[in-house]
Amino acid sequence: MDKKTKKKLEILRQRLEKTQKILVAARQQTDEADEVEKIEQQISDIKAEISKLKNSN
């Protein structure tokens, strides 16, 4: 893996961690049900991108 890919993976992992924390908070607040679904979709998108980067190298 080159430096650029490693950096991108690192940033994606940080984004994933942050988004997962937001999801936990969103689940505690039940005022917007669609917000949880949006955050879960973001998480799956980030995981897919991480997987794609790992498999490309």
N, C-alpha and C positions, 0 to 999 in steps of 0.2 A: 504494500500500500504506500502510495506517495504521501508527502506531507500535507498536500491540499485535501486529500480524501480523509486523512486522519483528523484534520482540523474540523472538517465538515461533520464527521461522525461525532466528534466531541461536542460540537454545538447542538447537533440534533439530540444527543443524549441529555444535554442540559435542558433543552426545550421540552423534551419528553417528561423529565422529572418535574419541571415547573407546571406543565399542563396537568400532570397527574395530581399535583397538590391543589390546583384550581378545581379539578373534578371532585375531589373530596369535599372541598368547601361548597361547591355547587350542590352536591347531594344533601348537605346539611340544610341548605336553604331550598325549600320546596316551592318557592314562589314562581319560578320559571322552569317548567318541566322540559321544554325544548332546549334549554341551555345545556343540560346534561348530555343530551343526544349530540349536540354540536361539538362539545368538548370530547366526547368519546370518539367522534369521527375524526377530530384533529389528532387524537392519540393514535388511532389506527393508521392515519396518513403518515405520521412521523415514523411509526414502526415499519411501515412498508418502505419508506425511503431509506431507513437504516438498513433493512434487509437487502434492498437493491444495491446499496453501496458495498455492503459486505460481500455479496455474491459476484459483483463485477470485478473484484480483484482476487 
